[in-house]
Protein backbone atom coordinates (compact mmCIF):
# COMPACT_ATOMS: atom_id res chain seq x y z
CA UNK A 1 0.00 0.00 0.00
CA UNK A 2 3.03 2.27 0.23
CA UNK A 3 2.32 3.42 3.78
CA UNK A 4 5.37 4.27 5.94
CA UNK A 5 5.89 1.77 8.75
CA UNK A 6 8.58 3.54 10.77
CA UNK A 7 9.53 7.08 11.68
CA UNK A 8 12.70 6.68 9.62
CA UNK A 9 10.46 6.08 6.59
CA UNK A 10 9.29 9.67 6.96
CA UNK A 11 12.87 10.88 7.57
CA UNK A 12 12.65 11.33 11.35
CA UNK A 13 15.59 10.44 13.60
CA UNK A 14 16.73 10.61 17.23
CA UNK A 15 17.12 14.41 17.09
CA UNK A 16 13.48 14.66 16.04
CA UNK A 17 12.48 12.50 19.01
CA UNK A 18 14.13 15.08 21.27
CA UNK A 19 12.16 17.86 19.57
CA UNK A 20 8.89 15.94 19.92
CA UNK A 21 9.50 15.26 23.62
CA UNK A 22 10.46 18.88 24.28
CA UNK A 23 7.26 19.99 22.59
CA UNK A 24 5.18 17.58 24.67
CA UNK A 25 6.80 18.90 27.84
CA UNK A 26 6.36 22.53 26.78
CA UNK A 27 2.64 21.91 26.26
CA UNK A 28 2.27 20.11 29.59
CA UNK A 29 1.61 16.77 27.95
CA UNK A 30 3.80 14.74 30.30
CA UNK A 31 1.26 12.07 31.25
CA UNK A 32 -0.33 10.48 28.21
CA UNK A 33 -2.63 7.55 27.65
CA UNK A 34 -6.03 6.52 28.91
CA UNK A 35 -4.72 6.19 32.46
CA UNK A 36 -2.20 9.03 32.17
CA UNK A 37 0.60 6.54 32.84
CA UNK A 38 2.75 7.10 29.77
CA UNK A 39 5.50 9.43 30.95
CA UNK A 40 8.09 11.24 28.86
CA UNK A 41 10.71 8.47 29.35
CA UNK A 42 8.18 5.89 28.18
CA UNK A 43 7.26 8.14 25.24
CA UNK A 44 10.98 8.33 24.35
CA UNK A 45 11.22 4.54 24.42
CA UNK A 46 8.14 4.19 22.18
CA UNK A 47 9.40 6.77 19.68
CA UNK A 48 12.91 5.31 19.58
CA UNK A 49 11.44 1.86 18.95
CA UNK A 50 9.45 3.33 16.06
CA UNK A 51 12.62 4.61 14.41
C-alpha positions as CSV (number, residue, x, y, z in Angstrom):
1,X,0.0,0.0,0.0
2,X,3.0,2.3,0.2
3,X,2.3,3.4,3.8
4,X,5.4,4.3,5.9
5,X,5.9,1.8,8.8
6,X,8.6,3.5,10.8
7,X,9.5,7.1,11.7
8,X,12.7,6.7,9.6
9,X,10.5,6.1,6.6
10,X,9.3,9.7,7.0
11,X,12.9,10.9,7.6
12,X,12.7,11.3,11.3
13,X,15.6,10.4,13.6
14,X,16.7,10.6,17.2
15,X,17.1,14.4,17.1
16,X,13.5,14.7,16.0
17,X,12.5,12.5,19.0
18,X,14.1,15.1,21.3
19,X,12.2,17.9,19.6
20,X,8.9,15.9,19.9
21,X,9.5,15.3,23.6
22,X,10.5,18.9,24.3
23,X,7.3,20.0,22.6
24,X,5.2,17.6,24.7
25,X,6.8,18.9,27.8
26,X,6.4,22.5,26.8
27,X,2.6,21.9,26.3
28,X,2.3,20.1,29.6
29,X,1.6,16.8,28.0
30,X,3.8,14.7,30.3
31,X,1.3,12.1,31.3
32,X,-0.3,10.5,28.2
33,X,-2.6,7.5,27.6
34,X,-6.0,6.5,28.9
35,X,-4.7,6.2,32.5
36,X,-2.2,9.0,32.2
37,X,0.6,6.5,32.8
38,X,2.8,7.1,29.8
39,X,5.5,9.4,31.0
40,X,8.1,11.2,28.9
41,X,10.7,8.5,29.3
42,X,8.2,5.9,28.2
43,X,7.3,8.1,25.2
44,X,11.0,8.3,24.4
45,X,11.2,4.5,24.4
46,X,8.1,4.2,22.2
47,X,9.4,6.8,19.7
48,X,12.9,5.3,19.6
49,X,11.4,1.9,19.0
50,X,9.5,3.3,16.1
51,X,12.6,4.6,14.4
